[in-house]
Amino acid sequence: MKRTCSCRQLGRILTSFCSTTAYGALALVPGDVDLLVAGTSCVDYSNLNNEKKGIDAGGESGRTFHGMMSWVTNHRPPLVILENVCSAPWPNVQEYFGRQGYSAEFMRLDTKQFYIPHTRTRVYLLAVDKRSSQLPAEWKNWVTNKLKRPASSTLDAFLLPSDDLRIHQAREMLVRSSGASDSRTGRIDWTRCESRHARARLEESLGPKRPLTNWEEGELLGLVSGPSPQLGGYKVVLVVYQTLLGKTGEYDKSSVFGI
């Protein structure tokens, strides 16, 4: 299947028997599978969309979902796992599976509760090709109550070094391909993403980005002249900040380190 196909094309592909591969060859759409893992379009359900559409309104999200359901109806995979945004019409999705003889349950999860140092709240649904099956409910109980483990690795363990060439190349590609960039400056407007990030930290009581110094972007750094007994005798960095009037000052050591 072409990776660059549109959502409208994807809906047609899933309801047909053949499709064009990434290499241009015509091939049968696979159907003899044990597990379907799918994530249909979320654009019509997203909270960032001011003109939302329901699952049957003919929008991009509804078309890809119904295309997926047509494939499920034709091939009857024993297990189906779906992922989408929290604001998707999950009771309706569950009902559609019920009409096809599937038992289904869905639940809301956050990735940071499952090993990964990243907050990403999404809803997942498991459907089993059997009426009145208890497996989806058991799966939901296992995941929500027994498989949780808060992120045990730091974010840095998952990231490339900031001076890695691949980081620079990826940023250039993002600017070229994103429609959210400013054509005059080539910059991406991350304002909405940043505000959502700040709101999530506030709602979950995560504190400031740098809880030790409370340093924020645009401030200057200075070194403390002497060692800190609170930090094992090591020299530490204190913040020297600039006010809007251009004056500089130094945080009081007792207020920052509690000494």
SETOR-346990 format. One record per residue (C-alpha): x, y, z; residue number from 1; residue in one letter. Coordinates in steps of 0.5 Angstrom, whole numbers, plus 500, padded with zeros to 3 digits. Each point is the difference from the previous one (the first is absolute). Layout:
BEGIN
    px    py    pz   lose   dogu
     X     Y     Z    NUM      A
...
! end
This chain:
BEGIN
    px    py    pz   lose   dogu
   500   500   500      1      M
   503   507   498      2      K
   502   504   507      3      R
   498   506   496      4      T
   493   498   499      5      C
   494   505   502      6      S
   495   498   505      7      C
   495   500   495      8      R
   504   495   496      9      Q
   501   496   506     10      L
   493   499   501     11      G
   499   498   493     12      R
   506   495   501     13      I
   497   497   506     14      L
   494   498   497     15      T
   503   498   493     16      S
   504   493   499     17      F
   506   503   497     18      C
   505   506   501     19      S
   506   503   497     20      T
   506   499   504     21      T
   506   505   502     22      A
   503   497   494     23      Y
   495   501   495     24      G
   497   493   500     25      A
   493   498   500     26      L
   499   495   506     27      A
   495   497   504     28      L
   498   503   507     29      V
   502   495   505     30      P
   494   497   504     31      G
   502   494   503     32      D
   503   503   507     33      V
   499   498   507     34      D
   501   508   503     35      L
   498   506   497     36      L
   503   506   503     37      V
   497   507   497     38      A
   500   507   501     39      G
   495   504   496     40      T
   500   507   498     41      S
   499   505   506     42      C
   499   506   497     43      V
   493   501   501     44      D
   500   498   507     45      Y
   506   504   502     46      S
   499   506   506     47      N
   504   504   495     48      L
   495   500   495     49      N
   494   505   500     50      N
   496   497   495     51      E
   499   493   503     52      K
   497   494   496     53      K
   496   494   503     54      G
   502   493   498     55      I
   494   500   494     56      D
   501   507   498     57      A
   504   498   494     58      G
   507   503   502     59      G
   507   497   500     60      E
   499   497   506     61      S
   494   497   499     62      G
   502   497   493     63      R
   506   497   503     64      T
   496   497   505     65      F
   495   497   496     66      H
   505   498   495     67      G
   504   496   506     68      M
   493   497   502     69      M
   499   497   493     70      S
   506   497   500     71      W
   499   497   507     72      V
   493   498   497     73      T
   503   496   494     74      N
   506   497   504     75      H
   498   499   507     76      R
   506   500   504     77      P
   500   497   506     78      P
   503   506   504     79      L
   499   508   498     80      V
   504   505   504     81      I
   498   507   499     82      L
   504   507   502     83      E
   497   507   499     84      N
   499   506   504     85      V
   496   501   506     86      C
   495   504   497     87      S
   498   495   495     88      A
   493   497   500     89      P
   502   494   504     90      W
   493   497   502     91      P
   498   500   493     92      N
   507   497   498     93      V
   498   494   505     94      Q
   493   500   497     95      E
   502   499   493     96      Y
   504   494   502     97      F
   495   497   504     98      G
   495   500   494     99      R
   505   496   496    100      Q
   500   495   506    101      G
   507   502   504    102      Y
   500   501   507    103      S
   504   507   501    104      A
   503   504   506    105      E
   504   507   500    106      F
   504   503   505    107      M
   504   507   501    108      R
   507   499   501    109      L
   506   505   501    110      D
   507   497   497    111      T
   504   503   506    112      K
   496   495   505    113      Q
   503   494   495    114      F
   508   501   500    115      Y
   500   506   495    116      I
   503   507   503    117      P
   494   503   495    118      H
   493   503   502    119      T
   496   497   494    120      R
   493   499   502    121      T
   496   496   495    122      R
   494   495   500    123      V
   501   492   498    124      Y
   495   495   498    125      L
   500   493   500    126      L
   495   496   496    127      A
   499   492   500    128      V
   496   497   495    129      D
   496   496   505    130      K
   493   503   503    131      R
   500   501   507    132      S
   507   498   501    133      S
   504   502   506    134      Q
   507   501   497    135      L
   499   507   499    136      P
   498   502   507    137      A
   506   495   503    138      E
   505   504   495    139      W
   497   507   503    140      K
   501   497   507    141      N
   507   498   499    142      W
   502   506   496    143      V
   497   505   505    144      T
   502   496   506    145      N
   506   496   499    146      K
   504   502   495    147      L
   501   507   502    148      K
   507   502   501    149      R
   502   508   501    150      P
   506   502   495    151      A
   506   497   503    152      S
   505   503   495    153      S
   502   507   499    154      T
   497   504   493    155      L
   508   501   498    156      D
   501   492   500    157      A
   495   500   494    158      F
   503   507   496    159      L
   505   501   495    160      L
   506   505   503    161      P
   498   507   498    162      S
   506   501   495    163      D
   498   493   496    164      D
   500   501   493    165      L
   493   497   499    166      R
   497   505   505    167      I
   502   505   495    168      H
   497   497   494    169      Q
   494   498   503    170      A
   498   507   502    171      R
   502   503   493    172      E
   495   494   497    173      M
   495   502   505    174      L
   500   508   498    175      V
   500   498   493    176      R
   494   495   501    177      S
   495   503   505    178      S
   495   505   498    179      G
   500   503   507    180      A
   507   503   498    181      S
   500   508   499    182      D
   502   500   493    183      S
   504   507   501    184      R
   504   497   506    185      T
   500   493   499    186      G
   498   499   507    187      R
   495   495   503    188      I
   495   503   505    189      D
   500   496   506    190      W
   496   505   504    191      T
   494   495   501    192      R
   504   494   501    193      C
   504   504   506    194      E
   494   502   503    195      S
   497   493   500    196      R
   507   498   503    197      H
   500   505   506    198      A
   492   499   501    199      R
   502   492   501    200      A
   505   502   505    201      R
   496   504   504    202      L
   494   495   500    203      E
   504   495   502    204      E
   504   504   505    205      S
   507   498   497    206      L
   503   507   502    207      G
   504   504   496    208      P
   505   498   495    209      K
   506   501   504    210      R
   498   499   507    211      P
   506   501   504    212      L
   502   507   497    213      T
   493   502   497    214      N
   504   503   494    215      W
   496   502   494    216      E
   502   501   492    217      E
   503   507   499    218      G
   504   500   507    219      E
   508   500   501    220      L
   504   495   504    221      L
   505   501   505    222      G
   504   496   504    223      L
   500   500   508    224      V
   507   501   503    225      S
   500   495   505    226      G
   498   493   501    227      P
   493   498   502    228      S
   500   496   507    229      P
   493   498   497    230      Q
   502   497   494    231      L
   506   496   503    232      G
   505   505   499    233      G
   500   501   493    234      Y
   499   507   496    235      K
   494   501   498    236      V
   496   505   495    237      V
   496   506   502    238      L
   495   504   496    239      V
   502   507   498    240      V
   494   503   497    241      Y
   498   506   496    242      Q
   494   504   501    243      T
   496   504   495    244      L
   504   506   502    245      L
   507   497   498    246      G
   502   500   508    247      K
   504   493   502    248      T
   499   497   507    249      G
   502   493   503    250      E
   495   496   504    251      Y
   501   499   507    252      D
   503   493   501    253      K
   496   499   506    254      S
   493   500   496    255      S
   503   496   494    256      V
   503   494   505    257      F
   497   501   506    258      G
   506   502   504    259      I
! end
